[in-house]
Amino acid sequence: PGHAYLPPGGKHLRGIRDGARWRCRVDDGPAVNRHQPAVDVLFRSVAESAGANAIGAILTGMGDDGARGLLELKNAGAPTLV
């Protein structure tokens, strides 16, 4: 609580489960939707790790980055906001 995590330019941010703890992973995977970092990468990792225990929100966007990931969150049972 009370923290916001942002990846540096050129790196993706992923949310991962580590036993009973949550961790952030920063990596230099390939660009997605021409972006690096890409919101789709973050949302996809959260959908896989947290599923219905997550909440997804897009406040603004660059093109369609985040749309597919938000749909994956919704399909995993997470409430979503746009």
N, C-alpha and C positions, 0 to 999 in steps of 0.2 A: 504493500500500500504506500502511496505517496511517491512512487517512482515512475519515470517514463524512460524507456530505452530506445535509442535511435542508433542505427548502424552508420558507420562512416561511409562516405561515397565509395562506390565500387565494391561494396560488400552486401551480402544478404543477411537478414536477421531471421532466425527461426526460434520458435518456442519448442522446447523439448522437455519431456518428463524424465526425471532421474530418480527412480524409486518414489519416495513420497515428496520429492522436491521438484520445483519447476526451475528450468535454467534457460538462459538465452545462448544461442550459438550464432556466432558471426562467421561467415565463410565467403569465399570468393568464387562461388559457382557461376555458371554462365548467365548472361543477361536474359531476363524474361520480359516479354512485351517491350523489348528495347530498353529496359530499365535495370539498374543495379545500384541500389536495392530495389526490389520489386515487392509490392504488397501481396501479390498472389503467392509468392514464396512463403511469406509469414503466415498468411491465412491458411494455406494448405497444411503447413506444419502444425498449426493450432488445431485444425479440424482433425488431423490424424492423432494428435496427442490428447486433446481435451474433449473433442466432440461436443456433446450437448452441455458440457460444463463451461463452455466458452460463450462469449457474446462478441459478435462481429459488427463493426461500424465503419462506414466510409463517409468521411466528411467532405472530401473533394477528391479529385483524381486527375491523373495525367493520362488522357485517352481512356482505355478500358482496363488499365492495371487495377487489380483488386476485384473485378467483377467475377471472374471464374473462382477465385479463392473464396469470395463471400458466398457464392453458390455452394461450394464444397462445405463451408461452415453450416449453411442452412440445411443442406442434405444430411449433415452429421447430427442435426437436431439442435443446433445453437440458434438462439434468437439473433436476428440481424436487423440492422438499421442503416438507412441510406439518407 
